[in-house]
């Protein structure tokens, strides 16, 4: 156990060491000269379009974008919101506001603009031409954070696949290269007989990206087989499965650590957990179940990520119970709940799984907010993963919500079948065990598979009294 915590602490220190280096700024006047642009977020200005909802909703959205930008390692200098019925199809915020944005960029010395939405390739290009610095959108920002935090081979492959899906329609080369052919003199000056229509440079890049995407899909499919095998093994043994899901930074990993002592990395940052962690736990009555910590969700989670992480998100759909964790101290907890359920709707079968809403961070939240969420969410409980308040009550609620152990046995089990007694302790609820001359008298509540096995090898015992 101690080793797990030491690894988690080292992991946290390592991440905190990867910080922005001051003094490195983009010097380009014309960003279209960069063919492959890596995200080096440094001094940024945020911009959003407020199309619906209240002013508080718009402010909360931009505040979340600020947290995302800081998680990616950037310094936020300013934020602007434009009130419009819908984003401008040309520049996202409109030409007049784009000029104002350029003035803000120049006055603050920013080298990057981050837009609170997914921009089309045309919108990105036109906005960059006006503001004269790099422009990225919310989707690219989230993808960059995922790329920083992915640790496992599968996680890295999933993120790369999502990035390539995003990049493919947005590829662009140097101005002249868009029409340059790989043929004739461009093909090494081979002259007559060596010329041909060839491929443009950008077409070649697109083909390579598609080939890489196909390879990544095959790799992910192969890597997900081991998780599916483990999941099938757990289902075969009929051990109930619980999935912890919810908004990013709601305290899911802290809750897992509090319930199981898993020593999973806990960080006050968005998307600290990307790779699912599965641990064993027990209810107050001693019943075994598995509990999985899953990737956090966020408003407008990029569709590329939902698709790439589909095999990981299936942990939610295959669970017997979902612990939907929400941050009670957040300015808009109801918005968090709605955003997560939108993602559930994209995962086949997830909306059919029973759900307990776990209102976390009670030690930092206002009582009025906690009461409001509890009234709205019928099956909910208030806890604090940090202090441990409400955890015992949560485990009792989990006990009631898990599939019932509807087979009660009172059976004499031969001593040579001690493995069945062990399974009853692990998978069921043992009421009593008595050792006699002919074997062990087991009184327990068990799942159907174990019940049938006990019936086959044991002898029923009549109740006394």
N, C-alpha and C positions, 0 to 999 in steps of 0.2 A: 504493500500500500504506500509505504513511504517513497519508494522509487517512482511510483506514478506521480506523486505530488512534485518530486524533484524535477521530473521531466517536464511537467506542466509549467513550473516556474522558469525553467531554462528556456522553454518555448516562448513564454511571455517576454523574457528579457531580450531574446533574440529579435522578436518583432519590434520591440520598442527601440532597438538599436538601428533599425532600418528607417531612418528618418531623412527628411529632405535636407540636402546640402545647401546652405545659404550661399547666395552669390552666383548660382547657375541660372541664368535666365535666357530666354529665347531672343536672339538678336536679329532674326530674319524680318525683313520688311514685307516679303512676299511669301506667305506660308505655302502657296501652291508649288513652290520649288522643292518641297519635301515629298518624296514619293511614299516612303513608308514611315509614318509618324508614330513613334511610341509615346505613350502618355507619361510626360514628366510634369506632373502637376506641382506648381510652386506657388506663385502669388496670383490668386484667382478672384474674379468678380462673378457673382451669381446673377442670373436673370431668369425670371419666370413669367408666365402668362396666366393671369387670373381669369378663368372663363366661367366658373360657377362656384356656388357655395359662398360662405361668408369671408370677410376680410381675415378673420382668425384662421380659417382653413387655409387661405393662401399663405399667410405668415408661417403656419406650422409646416406647410409643404417646403417652403424655402429654408426653414430652420432645419428640417430633415436633410435637405440637400447640403446645407453647411456641415452637418455631422458626417455625411458621406464624404464630402471633399476633405475634411480633416482626417477621416479614417484613411483616405488614400495618401495622406502625407502633405497636404497643401495648406497654405495660409490664406484664409478668406479675408479679403480687403473690403468688400462692399457687396450689397445685394439690391437688385432692382426688380420691381414687379410692374408689369404692364396690364391694365384692365382692358380686355378685348372679349368680343363674343366668341371668337375662335382664333387660333394662332394664324399669323400672316403666312400665306403659302410661299411667299418669296423669302422673307428674312426672319420668320418666326415672330418677331416683335413689331414689325412695321419699319419702314425706312426712316421715319423721323426718330423713333425711339432708338434705332440702331446707331444713328449719329450721336445721340445723347450718350449711348453706351460707349462709343468710341472716345468721347471726351472724358468719361469716367475712367476708362482704361488708361488713357494717356496721363491723367492727373494722378492716378494711384500707382502707376508703374507696373500694372498687372501684365502677366504674359499669357494668361489663359482666361477664357470665358466659358463658364459651365451653364448650360441651359437646362431648366427643370422640365424636361420632356424629351421624347425621341424625335430628332430632326431628320428630315429627308436629306439625301445627298445634296440636292439643290439648295436647301435652306442653309446647310453647313457652309457650302461654298460661298454663297452670296453674303452671309453674315461675316465670314472671314475677310472677304474682300473689303468690307466697310470698316471693320474694327481693327484690321491689320495685325491681329494676333490669332493664336490657335483657338478654335472653338470646338468644344466637345459637348455631347448631350448626356443626359442622366444615364442612359443605357450603357454608353461607353465607360462612364465613371464606375458604375456598379460592376461591370465586367473587369475593370482594372483592379478593383478591390478584391474580387474573387480570385483573380490571378495572383495577387500578393499573398492571400491566405490559404490557398490550396496546398496541402502537404502530401497527400497520398497520390499514388500513380493514377488512380481512377479519378480523383478530384482534379488533378492537373489536366488530364485528358478531357474531362467534361468542360472545364473552363476554356481550354483552347478551342474545342469544337464550337462553343457558344461565341467566342471572339471571331472565329473565322466566318460563322454564319452572319454575324453583324458586319464584318469587313467586306464581304464579297460584293454587295451592291454599292459599296462606297469607295471602291478602288478608283484611284485616279493617278495618272502619272504626270511627268513634266509636260508643259504645254505642247511642245512639238512631238513628244513621244506617243501621244495618243494616236497618231496616224502613221508612225514609223513602222515599216515592215521589216520582219526578219527574213530577208531575201535580197538578192542582188548584192550590191556593195556592202549592205548592212550585214550580210551573212559571211563576211570575211573577204569580200572582193573576189569571189570565185568567177565572176563574169558570166559569159555565155554558157548555158547549160547548167549553171548553178542557181540561176534566179528562179523565183517562184513567188506565188502570192504570200506564202509564209503566214505568220501570225503577228498581230501587233503585240507590242510588249505587254499591254494590259490584258490581252486575251491569253497570253502565255501565263501571266500571273494568276488569272482566274482559273485556268485549267489546273495549275499546280495546287491552288487552294482547294479545288473540288477533289482532287486526288488525295490531298492530306485529310480532308473531312471524311472521305470514305474510309481511309485507313483508321482514323480515330474512332469512327463508329464501330468498326470491327473490333478494335481494342477494347472499347467500353463494353461491348456485348460480351466479349470473353471474360473481362474482369468482373462483370456483374454476376457471372455464373456461380462463383464461390459464395457470394452473399445469398443468392437464391437457394443454393444447396443448404447453407446454414439455416436459412429461414424455413425451408421445407423440413429440415431435421427438427427444428423447434415445433413446427406445426404437427409433425408426425408424433412427437412426444406429447402433444396437446398442452404445452406450456403456454399460458396466456401471454399475449404481447401487448405492451403499452407503448405508445409513441408520444414523445414530448414535441409539440409543434407550437409555432407562434411567431410573432413579429421579431425581427432582429433586435438584439439587446434587451429582450424582455426578461431575461434571467433564466433561460432554459437550462444551460449548462450548470448554473448554480443550483437549480432545483435537482438536477440529476446527481450532483455531488452530495447534496444534503440527504437525498433518499438512499444512495448507494455507497457514498464515500469513494466515488470513482476516481477522483483526482484529475478530472478533465479540465483543460485550460479554461480559465474564466478571465475575461478581459472586458473592461468598460468601453467597448468599441463595437461598431456594426460589423456583422458577419465574422465574428471571431471563430465560429464553428462552421466548417464546411463539410467535413467528413463525418458521417454518422457514427455514433458510439453506442454499442449495445452492451448493457450490463444486467446482471441478475439482481433481483430484489425480492423481499418477502413482505406479505401483508402482516398486520398485527396478529392474525391467527396462524401465521407460519406458512402461508401458501406461497409457492414460488411463482414468479412471473418475470418476464424480461422487459426491460425499459430502454427505449432508444431515443437518443438526442439527435434531432434532425437539423438541417440547415434552416436558418431564419429567413422569414419572408419580409417583403417591404412593399410599399405602394408601387404599383406599376412595375412589378418584377418583370424584367425583360423576358419575352416569350422564348428567346434563344436559350436562356438559362433554365426555364421550366422544362423545355424539351431535352436539353443536355443532361439535366439532373433527374430525369424521369425515373431512372432505375433506383436512385437514392430516395426520391420522394415516395416510391412505392412502399417504403417502410410504414408510411402513414396509412395508406389504403389497406395494407395487410394486417394492421393492428386490430386487436379486439376492443381497444379503448384509446381515445386521444386525450391527452392532457393539453388543452389549448391555453398556453401561458400568455397573459397580457400584463403589461406594465401599468399598474394602478397609479403611478406617479407621473405618467406621460400626459402632456396637454390634451391629447385626443385618443383615449383608449378605445372608444367605440370605433373610431376610424381604423385602428389597428386590427380590431376583431373583424371588421368588414373586409379589409385588405387580405387577411389570411384566408378567409372563407372564399374569396374570389379565386385564390390559388387552389384551394381544395376542389373547387368546381372544375378545374382543369385536370385533376387527377382522378381517373376513373375509380369509382367506389369510395372515395374519401368522405363524401358527404353522408354516406350511409353508416359510418362507424360512430358508435356512441361517443359523446364528447363531454368532458368536464372542463369548464372554464376556470382556470387557476389565476386568480387576481393576485399578482405578485407585487413585491416591494411595498407591502403594507406599512412598513416602518417609515417610509418616505412619502406616502400618499396621504391626501386629505380624506378624512372619514366620510365626508359628504360624497366624494367621488366613488369611494369603495361601496357605499350603500346604493348609489345610483346604478352601478354596474351589476351588483348582486340582485337588485330588483328586476333588471332587464334580462339577465341571464338566469334562467330557471335552475339549471344544474351547475352551480358555481360555488367556489370556496375562496376565502381570503387567506393568503399565506405571506410569509416573508422568508425567502430562501436564505437570506443573509443571517437572520436571527434564529430561524427554526420555528417561528410562531406558525401554528396551523398545520404543520407537516403531519403530525399524528392524526389529526382529523382528516387530512387529505388521504392518507393511507387507508383509513377506515372507509372512506367513500370509494376508493379504488376497489377495496374488498367487495363492497356491495355491487359495484358496477361490472366487475369481471364476470365472464360466463360462469354459471353456477356449477358447483360440484354436486350434481343431483343424484349420485349413486352412493348410498351409505352401505357399508359392509361391516359385518361382524363375522370374521373368518379365522379358522385355524390354518395357519400357513406353515408348511414344513420348513425345518431349519435350513435345508439345502436350497431354499428359495428366498434367502435373505435379501436378494436383489429387489424383490417386489416390496418388501418392507421399506427398503431404502427409497424406492420410487414413490411410495406413499408419503414418506416424509418430505421428499423434494417437490412432488407435483400436487399432492393433495393436502387434506386437513386431517391430521391424526388426532383422534379423540383419546385413545388409550392403547397401550401395548402391554401385554402380559406374557411372560415366558413360562411355558409348561413343559411337561415331560415329552409330549409328542410334537411340539412346535410352538409357534408364536401366535397368540390370539390378538388379531388386529381389529380395532374398531376405528373406522375412518370414513371420511367422505372423499370420493375419488372421481376422476373423469372416466368416461365410458371405456376407453381402451384398457386402462388398468383394471377396471371392474371385471371385464370379460376374462382377463388373464388370471385374476384372483379366483374367479369362479371355476376356471379350468383346473387349477392345481390345488386349491384349498378346500376346506370342509366348513360348511355353515355351522355357526355356534348359536344355540338358542339363548335368547336374552333371559336374564335372571331378574325377576321382579317386573 
